[in-house]
Amino acid sequence: MYKETSIKDVKITGGLLHEKRMLAAGKTIPYIKKALNDEIEGIEPSGAFENFRIAAGESDREFYGLVSQDSDVYKWMEAAALALQYENQETLAAFDEAADLLKRAQQKNGYLNTYYIIHGLKDKWHYLKESCQLYCAGHLIEAAVSAHQVLGRTDLLEIAEAYADYIDHCFGPEAGKIRGYDGHAEIEPALYRLYEDTGIDRYKRLADFFVEERGRKPYFFSEEPRNTNVGNNLVYELDESDYRHSQSHLPIREQNEAVGHAVKAMYFYTAAADKARLDHDMDLFQHVKKLWRNVTEEKMYLTGAIGSSAYGESFTYPYDLPSDLMYGETCASIGLFLLSYHLLLIENDSQYGDIMEKTLYNGILAGISESGTEFFYTNALEIDPERCEKRQDYSHLKYERQPWFDCPCCPPNIARLLMGLNKYIYTGDEHNFNIHLFINSEADMNGWTVTQDTVYPRAGEIRIRVRKADSTPGVLRIRVPSWCGKIRIKKNRQEIHPVINRGYAEIEQECWMEETEIQVDMEMLPRKVYASLQVHSLIGKAAVMRGPVVYCAEEADNGDLSGLFFKRKGNLSGDVDLIYAEGYRCTKKETGLYGCEPPQFEDNAICLVPYYHWGNRGKGGMCVFMKER
């Protein structure tokens, strides 16, 4: 088991993800600040920062927006703090201003939620099933921990600790406390981070309580006080009897299938993984791993998107993975990335890194435009603009990224993940150094100094330089991706054949004090991918991948997509930016709506682009899986 890698121990120095981080730091984070501060014309007002001014007694306006949107300010603050790895006086000033505003709005007992402060606190801690009070608190805590780790500052941490202390005063198994939890998990992983950052045991005890209490009978949500006045400010409200939507139907150790809201599930399972790691509880780990496997083996799209139903933004049943009617919230892919990383801290197995890579390069990067100021909330694998515009059951899907949303959770979530990406590349201790993601970077941790030079995922060549501060033995582990059919590894220019253990090439050496160069060359060719026959909607269809990147056909390159077929044994050619697939276009003489004459097929090359790149060229259709003949 490993601790989370410190973000200050790793620097990202180049490549695609470095470019995306620079875009987020320079464009996305300032844009989100303006959106949350109602400074962008033509988009729905947010009211998020104004709500804090009202709560601080500095404005006489009324609360505006959703009960969850304090969290959007906190996620922006976390992204801004992480962006301050790179000096930026404007971002620093904006962060300072926000932290001061939070301090002025916070109550003397530590409570900090703008909706309930503005409404007189009379219904505080009511209707936790939908009111997102602890969810918002969790994102405040995460922002504070990240700011402390990056900037070494305690001002936001003091605000977060005061709120966490008050939550601990109000919740728990003791007499007189609330034996409940939030309908949207997030306070739990945040409290574990706060515990690891501060070493204060009561934060872990409170997180443990929230993890183990969820799902116990009698159901807390059946008995809690309900604030009917909050209805107009909810994201939505589901009438349910068993509370599967919030994973509150059973205790975590009795859950065997991923159900309910996909983002809530990922955050809750991540917290359970943290508890398993910190307690060395392998029984709980196996339960969480079983749920992760249920997601990744039965309920995950090729891009790493999860949550196939727009109703409740939820999982449905195994292998129900429609490409065109799906939901696939960007935050859910981020949640799956985080869960996979937290399981990787417990068990060094390449299956977790494979999923991190899949979600990152596809389901997550697709959520942000090349300008950094437009976003996808949902991420379908097939888009027909006319269908999206004219059919209500497809109205949750967009054919172009949007400048903002009524519930703008995804934009700051993407920004904070990209800016915090440093800590997900490596894990290790003084005897082991594990490479999970292939990103141009420099690491100085636990006595190891490691650099990666690569243009991955454009190509599969990685140059790694390794040194160790002392003369003790050590093991370097390099993930071999599941997509990789052929790999060559050289040490100091001599080819070696290391043992592959749990998907990692293990290079053991008695002494690493002299710099050792490792060269990795993974063959990266375009390939077709097919779904299980149990995914009925994809029978007879294929998709194309190259390395970890999923490709798609866009109307901008191919015209009408509906009549295109891949040629079953056709060639795939091209490089990372464009792949050409041999195919056919279906044609037919005009015989009316129905007729007896079969269609004809003519040869037609199909142009494919990376899925994360689609939708940057105006209105048009898109398709990942295409029919094959």
MOVENBEL-V344130 format. One record per residue. N is the residue number from 0. OMEGA is omega in degrees with one decimal (999 if undefined). Layout:
n=[N;N]
omega=[OMEGA;OMEGA]
//
This chain:
n=[0;1;2;3;4;5;6;7;8;9;10;11;12;13;14;15;16;17;18;19;20;21;22;23;24;25;26;27;28;29;30;31;32;33;34;35;36;37;38;39;40;41;42;43;44;45;46;47;48;49;50;51;52;53;54;55;56;57;58;59;60;61;62;63;64;65;66;67;68;69;70;71;72;73;74;75;76;77;78;79;80;81;82;83;84;85;86;87;88;89;90;91;92;93;94;95;96;97;98;99;100;101;102;103;104;105;106;107;108;109;110;111;112;113;114;115;116;117;118;119;120;121;122;123;124;125;126;127;128;129;130;131;132;133;134;135;136;137;138;139;140;141;142;143;144;145;146;147;148;149;150;151;152;153;154;155;156;157;158;159;160;161;162;163;164;165;166;167;168;169;170;171;172;173;174;175;176;177;178;179;180;181;182;183;184;185;186;187;188;189;190;191;192;193;194;195;196;197;198;199;200;201;202;203;204;205;206;207;208;209;210;211;212;213;214;215;216;217;218;219;220;221;222;223;224;225;226;227;228;229;230;231;232;233;234;235;236;237;238;239;240;241;242;243;244;245;246;247;248;249;250;251;252;253;254;255;256;257;258;259;260;261;262;263;264;265;266;267;268;269;270;271;272;273;274;275;276;277;278;279;280;281;282;283;284;285;286;287;288;289;290;291;292;293;294;295;296;297;298;299;300;301;302;303;304;305;306;307;308;309;310;311;312;313;314;315;316;317;318;319;320;321;322;323;324;325;326;327;328;329;330;331;332;333;334;335;336;337;338;339;340;341;342;343;344;345;346;347;348;349;350;351;352;353;354;355;356;357;358;359;360;361;362;363;364;365;366;367;368;369;370;371;372;373;374;375;376;377;378;379;380;381;382;383;384;385;386;387;388;389;390;391;392;393;394;395;396;397;398;399;400;401;402;403;404;405;406;407;408;409;410;411;412;413;414;415;416;417;418;419;420;421;422;423;424;425;426;427;428;429;430;431;432;433;434;435;436;437;438;439;440;441;442;443;444;445;446;447;448;449;450;451;452;453;454;455;456;457;458;459;460;461;462;463;464;465;466;467;468;469;470;471;472;473;474;475;476;477;478;479;480;481;482;483;484;485;486;487;488;489;490;491;492;493;494;495;496;497;498;499;500;501;502;503;504;505;506;507;508;509;510;511;512;513;514;515;516;517;518;519;520;521;522;523;524;525;526;527;528;529;530;531;532;533;534;535;536;537;538;539;540;541;542;543;544;545;546;547;548;549;550;551;552;553;554;555;556;557;558;559;560;561;562;563;564;565;566;567;568;569;570;571;572;573;574;575;576;577;578;579;580;581;582;583;584;585;586;587;588;589;590;591;592;593;594;595;596;597;598;599;600;601;602;603;604;605;606;607;608;609;610;611;612;613;614;615;616;617;618;619;620;621;622;623;624;625;626;627;628]
omega=[-177.7;169.6;172.7;176.5;177.0;-177.1;-178.5;-179.6;-174.6;174.5;174.2;-167.3;-178.3;176.6;-176.1;-175.8;172.9;178.0;179.2;177.6;178.8;175.4;-179.9;-178.1;-174.0;-174.5;-170.5;-175.9;174.1;179.5;-179.6;177.3;179.6;179.5;179.9;-179.4;176.6;-177.8;-178.6;-179.5;173.0;176.1;178.8;176.7;179.8;-176.7;-170.8;178.8;179.0;177.9;176.8;177.3;176.9;-179.4;179.3;-179.4;-176.1;178.4;-179.8;177.8;178.6;176.4;179.6;172.6;-175.1;178.7;-176.8;-164.0;166.1;-177.8;180.0;173.6;-177.8;177.8;175.1;179.7;177.7;178.1;-180.0;178.6;179.2;178.3;-179.6;161.7;176.5;-174.3;179.2;-174.7;179.9;177.9;179.1;179.6;179.0;177.9;179.7;-179.5;-179.9;179.9;177.5;178.7;178.2;-179.5;180.0;-178.3;-175.0;177.5;-176.9;179.7;178.9;-177.5;-178.9;173.4;-169.0;-178.0;-174.1;173.7;-178.3;-179.6;169.3;174.9;-173.4;-179.8;177.9;-178.3;172.5;173.2;179.7;177.9;-174.9;-169.8;171.1;-177.1;179.8;174.6;179.2;178.6;178.9;-179.9;172.7;-179.2;179.5;177.8;-178.3;179.6;179.4;178.9;178.2;-177.0;-177.2;-171.7;-177.4;-176.5;-177.5;-175.1;178.7;178.4;178.5;176.4;-178.5;179.1;178.8;178.0;179.3;178.4;178.9;176.2;177.8;176.5;-173.3;-171.9;175.8;-177.2;-175.6;178.1;178.8;178.2;179.0;176.8;-175.8;-173.5;-177.5;176.2;177.1;179.2;173.0;178.1;-174.5;178.2;178.6;179.1;176.2;176.4;179.7;176.9;-177.9;179.8;-174.2;-175.9;-178.3;-171.0;-173.7;177.5;176.0;179.8;179.4;176.7;177.9;179.1;-178.3;-178.7;-174.5;-176.5;-177.4;175.4;178.8;178.1;-0.6;-176.8;179.6;-175.6;176.9;-172.9;-174.0;173.9;-178.3;177.5;-176.7;-177.8;-174.4;-171.7;-176.9;-177.1;178.7;173.3;170.4;-177.0;-179.3;175.1;-176.5;-177.1;-175.6;171.4;174.8;-176.1;179.9;-179.5;-177.5;-177.4;-179.6;171.0;-174.5;-176.4;177.4;-179.0;-178.6;-178.4;176.3;-177.0;171.9;-177.8;-171.0;-179.2;177.7;-179.1;-177.3;-179.9;179.9;180.0;176.7;177.2;179.0;175.9;177.1;178.9;178.7;-179.4;-175.4;179.3;-172.8;-176.8;-175.4;175.5;177.3;177.0;-179.4;176.8;-179.8;178.3;177.7;177.6;177.5;179.5;175.7;178.1;-170.2;-177.9;-175.8;-170.9;-176.5;175.2;-178.3;-177.6;-173.9;174.9;176.2;-177.0;-171.8;-174.3;175.2;178.8;-178.1;-179.7;-159.8;164.4;173.2;-178.9;-175.8;174.9;173.6;-172.4;177.7;-177.2;-170.2;-174.8;-174.3;177.3;174.3;-179.4;179.5;179.6;179.5;175.4;175.9;177.9;177.6;174.7;-177.6;177.8;-179.3;178.3;-177.2;171.8;178.0;176.3;-179.0;-173.4;-177.8;-177.2;-172.9;-179.2;179.3;176.8;177.1;-179.6;174.9;-179.1;-178.6;-179.2;-175.1;-173.8;-176.9;-174.3;-178.1;-178.0;178.1;-175.7;-176.9;-177.6;177.6;176.2;-178.5;-174.8;171.4;-168.0;167.2;171.4;176.1;-172.3;178.8;176.2;177.3;-177.3;170.9;-175.0;-179.1;178.2;179.7;-177.0;-167.4;179.0;-175.7;-177.6;174.4;-172.1;177.9;-178.1;179.7;178.3;172.8;176.5;-173.8;179.8;-179.8;-178.7;172.9;174.9;-169.9;-176.8;-171.7;-177.0;179.8;178.3;175.3;-177.1;-177.4;176.9;-178.9;-177.1;177.9;-172.3;-178.8;-168.4;-176.5;-173.5;-172.9;162.4;176.2;173.6;-175.2;-177.5;-173.7;174.2;-173.4;179.2;-176.0;-179.3;-176.7;-173.7;174.9;-173.1;175.5;179.8;175.0;-171.2;176.4;179.8;177.7;170.5;-173.6;172.8;172.9;170.7;-176.9;170.8;178.5;9.3;176.4;178.7;-174.4;178.4;177.6;175.5;-176.0;175.3;-171.0;170.5;177.1;-173.0;-178.8;-172.9;-180.0;178.4;177.9;179.6;172.5;179.0;-178.7;-179.0;172.3;-174.4;-179.1;179.7;-171.3;179.8;-177.0;-178.6;174.1;-179.4;176.3;173.0;-176.0;174.0;176.8;-178.2;178.4;-179.6;-175.8;174.0;174.3;-176.7;-178.2;176.3;178.6;171.2;-175.6;178.5;-177.2;-177.1;-178.0;-179.0;-179.0;-174.1;172.8;-176.7;177.4;178.7;176.7;175.5;179.8;179.1;178.3;178.4;-174.5;-178.6;174.6;-179.9;174.4;-178.5;-178.8;178.1;171.8;177.0;177.4;172.5;-169.5;-177.3;-176.0;177.0;-179.3;-179.1;178.8;172.5;-178.8;174.4;170.3;-170.8;179.5;-170.1;174.6;179.6;179.9;173.8;177.2;177.8;-179.3;-178.9;-167.4;-173.7;-178.6;-175.8;-169.4;-176.5;-178.0;177.0;167.3;171.2;-169.7;179.0;-178.6;-179.4;171.2;-179.1;178.7;-177.9;-171.9;-175.5;-178.1;172.5;177.5;178.9;173.7;-177.3;-179.0;167.3;-179.2;177.4;-178.1;174.3;-178.5;179.8;-177.7;-176.9;177.0;179.2;-175.7;-177.2;-179.5;178.4;174.8;-179.1;176.2;179.9;-178.1;175.6;-179.4;-179.2;-177.4;178.7;176.3;-179.0;-178.1;-176.7;-170.9;174.2;179.0;-175.2;176.8;-174.7;178.5;179.9;-179.6;179.2;175.9;178.2;-179.9;177.9;-178.8;176.2;999]
//
